[in-house]
Amino acid sequence: MTFRTTLLAMALLLCGLFELRAETVQPEKLTLEDCVRIALRKHQALNVSAANIAMAEAMYQQAMSAYWPHIAAQVNASRADQDRTFTMDGAFTLPSSITNSPALGAVGLGDLAKPIPINMDIKLLDKDLVQSSLNLTYPVFTGLKREALVAQAEKGIEMAEQGQRKTQLEIVRDVKKYYYAAQFALQMEKLADDTLERFKALEDLTERLYQNGSMKVKKTDYLRTKTTTAVTRTMLSEARYAREMAHEALGNAMGQEWSESVVLAEADQAAPLSEGLRELVESAQNFNPDIQQLKLAVRISDDQITEARSGYFPMIGIQAEVHDIQTPYRGGLTNAANRDGWTIGVGMQWNLFDGFQTAGKVNQAKALQRKLESQQILLDQAIALQVKQQFLSIRSADKQSKDSREAVGYASENRKLHVRAYQEELVETKDVIEAQVVETFAQSTYYRARYALEMGLLSLEFLIGQNVQTL
């Protein structure tokens, strides 16, 4: 192999490596589905809603504990300054059947009929004492309070799940909003760039006509084209800045780091609505998370009324205990019979009169229920009004999109005709500039109409709680 062949092979190898490296560093173009998937995986708000569900499930476990017996072990060790004693101070008298006995009189014990004084200390407990016990309590009847608390905890889990669904909808809405904003910014940047290129071409054409001594093109026309090109260049700079900020906002909504960049694939055109207004309102009432949470709150108020009414009923429970006493003293209260044993019993507590406290709790729970029911009606009406507003907005934006797309075709054809006529010096410079501006304005109007349509659709999706196309 010659030296030249070796150098050529190395050059080809290096070119291949550079090309491979360039291909590997090319960022992947993300679609809307990719952005939503990344956001649902990375966004920290989902961790908050997941924690809320875990808290609700833990509260449900706490409520279910009322169905199980509670067993507690207790050990107490104590040392007193001295032994615990019982002092007997007084007198006692023997029965008359004993004191009147002739036998006692014969032996000279007739004084026993008199009161006999007692003054003595009896040791009950040693100063060192260790007591251990195992207690069991179980509520048999709670006046439906236990059932009401469990039912509230179950609905609390459902509310937390609806809160998580709302968080997901908010994340999807934000991602879609910034995604469509980024797409709109890209379109406006491309439009500004295309307009600038057309004005540059017009500027060059005007300069050639002016330099060649055209009778219709004057220096003022040449300056007018230069000015228009400069103004368009500033508009392009603003469009680039808007595009960069829109992409940064999208990355933040996706949960990306500030240093990560986002490259978007071209989005598909939004499809118009195929459902009627009544179907959309019904879907919002069935799937909107705010409405569902308020419905659950109304159902929880029923359980709260049941919980408050439990105060009218007695509380019945079973209690059992096993105990053991460890002490060096074997007498008194710690004799062999009392040192260990067990007890079992049934208890009842019934508040016959509590100063109308239970009645006040019931009335408060009923008032809260009426408040929630009224709020539910107001929310239903408000959501229905917002759905109707977005429905009208989408229909208007769809009509504007169709009309502006038709206007773009006319404006483009008009601009091409003016450029060809300008080359033949059949029209004035200002007419060509006007044709260029009209086409740009028509194109930007079309992009704005599409953007408004997309914003209306995503707002409607958030209101009804699901994708419009899945209805």
C-alpha positions in Angstrom: 0.0 0.0 0.0 1.4 3.3 -1.0 1.7 6.3 1.3 -0.9 8.2 -0.7 -3.3 5.3 -0.4 -2.7 5.2 3.3 -3.4 8.9 3.7 -6.6 8.6 1.6 -7.9 5.7 3.7 -7.2 7.6 7.0 -8.9 10.6 5.6 -12.0 8.5 4.6 -12.0 6.9 8.1 -11.8 10.3 9.8 -14.6 11.6 7.7 -16.7 8.6 8.5 -16.0 9.1 12.3 -16.9 12.8 12.1 -20.1 12.0 10.2 -21.0 9.3 12.8 -20.3 11.7 15.6 -22.4 14.4 14.0 -25.2 11.9 13.6 -25.0 10.7 17.2 -25.2 14.3 18.6 -28.3 15.1 16.6 -31.1 15.6 19.1 -34.2 13.6 18.6 -37.2 15.5 17.3 -40.0 15.2 19.8 -43.7 14.8 18.9 -46.5 15.9 21.1 -47.0 12.4 22.4 -43.3 12.3 23.3 -43.5 15.5 25.2 -46.5 14.4 27.2 -44.9 11.0 28.0 -41.8 12.7 29.3 -43.8 15.2 31.4 -45.9 12.4 33.0 -42.7 10.6 33.9 -40.6 13.6 35.2 -43.0 16.2 36.5 -42.7 16.6 40.3 -46.4 17.5 40.7 -47.3 13.8 40.2 -45.2 12.9 43.2 -47.3 15.3 45.3 -50.6 13.7 44.1 -49.2 10.2 44.6 -48.3 11.2 48.2 -51.9 12.5 48.7 -53.2 9.1 47.6 -50.9 7.3 50.0 -52.1 9.6 52.8 -55.7 8.8 52.0 -55.0 5.1 52.0 -53.3 5.4 55.3 -56.3 7.2 56.8 -58.5 4.4 55.4 -56.3 1.9 57.3 -56.7 4.0 60.5 -60.5 3.9 60.1 -60.5 0.2 59.5 -58.7 -0.4 62.7 -62.0 0.1 64.6 -63.1 -3.3 63.3 -60.2 -5.0 65.1 -59.6 -5.5 68.8 -57.0 -3.3 70.4 -54.4 -5.2 72.5 -52.0 -3.3 74.7 -49.2 -4.6 77.0 -48.3 -2.5 80.0 -45.5 -2.9 82.5 -45.0 -0.6 85.5 -42.1 -0.9 87.9 -42.1 1.3 91.0 -40.2 1.8 94.3 -41.7 3.8 97.1 -40.0 5.4 100.1 -41.6 2.9 102.4 -44.1 0.0 102.5 -47.8 0.7 102.0 -49.7 -0.1 105.2 -53.3 0.0 106.5 -53.8 1.4 110.0 -56.6 0.0 112.1 -57.6 2.4 114.9 -60.8 1.8 116.9 -62.5 -0.9 119.0 -64.7 -3.9 118.5 -67.1 -5.8 120.8 -67.5 -9.5 121.0 -71.0 -10.9 120.4 -73.2 -11.3 123.4 -73.4 -15.0 122.8 -69.8 -15.2 123.7 -69.5 -12.7 126.5 -72.5 -14.1 128.3 -71.2 -17.6 128.4 -71.0 -19.1 131.9 -67.7 -20.7 131.1 -66.1 -17.3 130.5 -67.4 -16.0 133.8 -66.0 -19.0 135.5 -62.5 -18.3 134.3 -62.7 -14.6 135.1 -63.1 -13.3 131.5 -66.2 -11.4 132.0 -64.5 -8.2 130.9 -64.6 -9.3 127.3 -68.1 -7.9 127.1 -66.5 -4.5 127.1 -65.2 -2.8 123.9 -61.7 -4.1 123.0 -59.4 -1.4 121.5 -57.5 -2.0 118.2 -54.4 0.0 117.2 -52.3 -1.8 114.6 -50.6 -1.3 111.2 -51.2 -4.0 108.5 -48.8 -4.1 105.6 -50.6 -4.2 102.2 -47.9 -3.7 99.6 -44.1 -3.8 99.5 -42.3 -0.7 98.5 -40.8 -2.5 95.5 -43.5 -3.5 93.0 -43.6 -4.6 89.3 -47.0 -4.8 87.7 -47.6 -6.2 84.1 -50.9 -6.5 82.3 -52.3 -7.4 78.8 -55.5 -5.5 77.9 -57.9 -6.1 75.1 -60.7 -3.7 74.1 -63.2 -4.2 71.3 -66.1 -2.0 70.3 -69.2 -4.0 69.7 -71.7 -1.2 68.8 -70.8 2.4 68.0 -74.1 3.7 66.7 -72.8 3.4 63.1 -70.0 5.9 63.8 -67.4 3.3 62.9 -69.1 2.5 59.5 -69.4 6.2 58.8 -65.7 6.9 59.4 -64.7 4.0 57.1 -67.0 5.2 54.3 -65.5 8.7 54.6 -62.0 7.3 54.3 -63.0 5.3 51.2 -64.4 8.3 49.5 -61.2 10.2 50.6 -59.2 7.8 48.5 -61.4 8.4 45.5 -61.0 12.2 46.0 -57.3 11.8 46.1 -57.4 9.8 42.9 -59.5 12.5 41.2 -56.9 15.0 42.4 -54.2 12.9 40.8 -56.2 12.8 37.6 -56.6 16.6 37.7 -52.8 17.0 38.1 -52.2 14.8 35.1 -54.7 16.8 33.1 -53.0 20.0 34.2 -49.6 18.7 33.1 -51.0 17.5 29.7 -52.7 20.9 29.2 -49.5 22.8 30.0 -47.4 20.6 27.8 -49.9 21.0 24.9 -50.2 24.7 25.4 -46.4 25.3 25.3 -46.0 22.7 22.5 -48.5 24.5 20.3 -47.0 27.8 21.3 -43.5 26.6 20.3 -45.0 25.3 17.0 -46.6 28.7 16.4 -43.3 30.4 17.2 -41.5 28.2 14.8 -44.1 28.9 12.1 -43.8 32.7 12.7 -40.0 32.5 12.6 -40.1 30.6 9.3 -42.6 33.1 8.0 -40.4 36.0 9.0 -37.4 34.3 7.5 -39.2 33.6 4.2 -40.5 37.2 4.1 -37.0 38.5 4.7 -35.7 36.4 1.8 -38.4 37.7 -0.5 -37.7 41.3 0.5 -34.0 40.7 -0.1 -34.8 39.4 -3.6 -37.1 42.4 -4.1 -34.3 44.7 -2.9 -31.8 43.2 -5.3 -34.3 43.5 -8.2 -35.0 47.1 -7.3 -31.3 47.9 -7.2 -30.7 46.3 -10.6 -33.6 48.2 -12.1 -32.5 51.4 -10.5 -28.8 51.0 -11.6 -29.9 50.1 -15.1 -31.7 53.5 -15.4 -35.3 52.3 -15.2 -37.8 55.1 -15.7 -40.3 53.8 -13.1 -37.9 52.8 -10.3 -36.5 55.8 -8.4 -34.1 56.1 -5.5 -37.0 56.5 -3.1 -38.2 53.1 -4.3 -34.8 51.6 -3.6 -34.7 53.2 -0.1 -38.2 51.9 0.5 -37.2 48.3 -0.2 -34.0 48.7 2.0 -36.2 50.0 4.9 -38.7 47.2 4.5 -35.9 44.6 4.5 -34.4 46.2 7.7 -37.7 46.2 9.5 -38.3 42.6 8.5 -34.9 41.7 9.8 -35.9 43.1 13.3 -39.1 41.1 13.1 -37.1 37.9 12.5 -35.0 38.6 15.5 -38.1 39.0 17.7 -39.5 35.8 16.2 -36.4 33.9 17.1 -36.5 35.2 20.6 -40.1 34.2 21.0 -39.3 30.7 19.6 -36.5 30.2 22.1 -38.6 31.3 25.0 -41.5 29.0 23.9 -39.1 26.1 23.8 -37.8 26.9 27.2 -41.3 27.1 28.6 -42.1 23.7 27.0 -39.0 22.1 28.6 -40.0 23.5 32.0 -43.5 22.1 31.6 -42.0 18.7 30.7 -39.9 18.7 33.9 -36.6 19.0 32.0 -33.5 20.6 33.4 -32.8 24.2 32.3 -29.7 23.1 30.5 -31.5 20.6 28.3 -32.7 21.6 24.8 -35.9 20.6 23.0 -36.2 19.9 19.3 -39.8 19.5 18.0 -41.1 17.5 15.1 -43.7 19.1 12.9 -47.1 18.9 14.4 -50.2 17.6 12.7 -53.0 19.9 12.0 -55.7 19.9 14.7 -59.0 18.2 13.8 -62.2 20.2 14.2 -65.0 19.1 16.6 -67.4 16.4 15.5 -69.5 16.4 18.8 -72.4 18.6 19.7 -72.5 21.1 22.5 -74.9 18.9 24.6 -72.6 15.9 24.4 -69.6 18.0 25.5 -71.5 19.4 28.5 -72.6 15.9 29.5 -69.0 14.6 29.2 -67.7 17.5 31.4 -70.3 16.6 34.1 -69.3 13.0 34.0 -65.5 13.3 33.7 -64.4 16.8 35.0 -62.3 16.1 38.1 -63.5 19.2 40.0 -67.1 18.1 39.5 -66.3 14.5 40.6 -64.5 15.7 43.7 -67.5 17.9 44.7 -69.9 15.0 44.1 -67.7 12.9 46.4 -67.7 15.7 49.0 -71.6 15.7 48.9 -71.5 11.9 49.5 -69.1 12.3 52.3 -71.5 14.8 54.0 -74.0 11.9 54.2 -71.5 9.9 56.2 -70.7 12.9 58.3 -74.4 13.2 59.2 -74.4 9.5 60.2 -71.3 10.0 62.3 -73.0 13.0 64.1 -76.2 11.0 64.7 -74.2 8.2 66.4 -74.2 10.4 69.5 -77.8 9.5 70.1 -76.9 5.8 70.6 -75.0 4.0 73.3 -71.4 2.8 72.9 -71.0 -0.9 73.8 -67.7 -2.6 74.1 -65.9 -5.7 75.5 -62.8 -5.4 77.7 -60.5 -8.1 79.0 -57.3 -8.1 81.1 -54.6 -10.5 82.2 -52.4 -9.2 85.0 -49.4 -10.3 87.0 -47.7 -8.7 90.1 -44.0 -9.3 91.0 -43.0 -8.3 94.6 -41.0 -9.8 97.4 -43.9 -9.5 99.8 -46.3 -12.5 99.8 -49.0 -11.1 101.9 -51.4 -8.2 102.0 -52.9 -7.3 98.7 -50.2 -9.3 96.9 -51.1 -12.6 98.3 -51.1 -15.8 96.2 -54.7 -15.2 95.1 -54.1 -11.6 93.9 -50.7 -11.9 92.3 -52.0 -13.0 88.9 -55.4 -13.4 87.3 -57.7 -12.1 84.6 -60.9 -10.1 84.2 -63.5 -9.8 81.4 -66.4 -7.5 81.2 -68.9 -5.6 79.0 -69.3 -1.9 79.2 -71.8 0.6 77.9 -71.7 4.4 77.7 -74.8 6.3 76.8 -75.0 10.1 76.9 -78.6 10.6 78.0 -78.2 14.4 77.9 -75.2 16.3 76.5 -76.6 19.8 76.4 -77.9 19.4 72.8 -74.3 18.9 71.6 -75.2 16.0 69.3 -78.2 17.9 67.9 -75.8 20.8 67.0 -73.4 18.4 65.3 -76.2 16.9 63.2 -77.5 20.3 62.2 -74.0 21.4 61.3 -73.5 18.4 59.1 -76.8 18.9 57.4 -76.0 22.6 56.7 -72.6 21.6 55.2 -74.4 19.2 52.9 -76.8 21.9 51.7 -73.8 24.1 51.1 -72.0 21.5 49.1 -75.1 20.7 47.0 -75.5 24.4 46.1 -71.8 24.6 45.2 -72.2 21.6 43.0 -75.1 23.2 41.1 -73.0 26.4 40.7 -70.0 24.4 39.5 -72.1 22.5 37.0 -73.4 25.7 35.5 -70.0 27.3 35.5 -68.4 24.4 33.7 -71.3 24.2 31.2 -70.8 27.9 30.5 -67.1 27.5 30.0 -67.6 24.4 27.7 -70.1 26.5 25.6 -67.6 29.4 25.4 -64.8 27.1 24.2 -67.2 25.4 21.8 -68.1 28.7 20.2 -64.4 29.8 20.2 -63.4 26.5 18.5 -66.1 26.9 15.9 -65.1 30.5 15.1 -61.3 29.6 15.0 -62.1 26.7 12.6 -64.0 29.0 10.3 -61.2 31.6 10.4 -58.7 28.9 9.7 -60.5 27.8 6.6 -61.1 31.4 5.3 -57.5 32.5 6.0 -56.1 29.4 4.3 -58.1 30.4 1.2 -56.8 33.9 1.6 -53.2 32.7 1.7 -53.6 31.1 -1.7 -55.0 34.3 -3.2 -52.3 36.4 -1.6 -49.5 34.1 -2.8 -50.8 34.2 -6.4 -51.2 38.0 -6.2 -47.6 38.4 -4.9 -46.2 36.2 -7.7 -48.1 38.2 -10.4 -46.8 41.5 -8.9 -43.2 40.3 -8.9 -43.4 39.2 -12.6 -45.1 42.5 -13.5 -42.5 44.4 -11.6 -39.7 42.7 -13.5 -41.4 44.0 -16.7 -41.8 47.4 -15.0 -45.6 47.2 -15.3 -46.3 48.0 -11.6 -44.7 50.3 -9.0 -42.5 49.3 -6.2 -45.0 50.1 -3.5 -47.5 47.7 -5.1 -45.0 44.8 -5.0 -44.2 45.6 -1.3 -47.9 45.8 -0.5 -48.4 42.4 -2.2 -45.5 40.9 -0.1 -47.0 42.4 3.1 -50.5 41.1 2.3 -49.2 37.6 1.8 -47.3 37.7 5.0 -50.3 39.0 6.9 -52.6 36.4 5.4 -50.1 33.6 6.3 -49.7 34.9 9.9 -53.5 35.2 10.2 -53.8 31.6 9.1 -51.2 30.5 11.7 -53.0 32.5 14.4 -56.3 30.9 13.5 -54.7 27.4 13.8 -53.1 28.3 17.1 -56.4 29.6 18.4 -58.1 26.4 17.3 -55.5 24.3 19.1 -55.8 26.4 22.3 -59.5 26.1 22.3 -59.3 22.3 21.8 -56.9 21.8 24.7 -58.9 24.1 27.0 -62.0 22.1 26.1 -60.2 18.8 26.8 -59.2 20.1 30.2 -62.8 21.1 31.0 -64.4 17.8 30.0 -61.5 15.8 31.6 -60.5 13.7 28.6 -59.4 13.9 25.0 -62.1 15.3 22.7 -61.3 12.7 20.0 -62.0 9.8 22.4 -65.6 10.8 23.1 
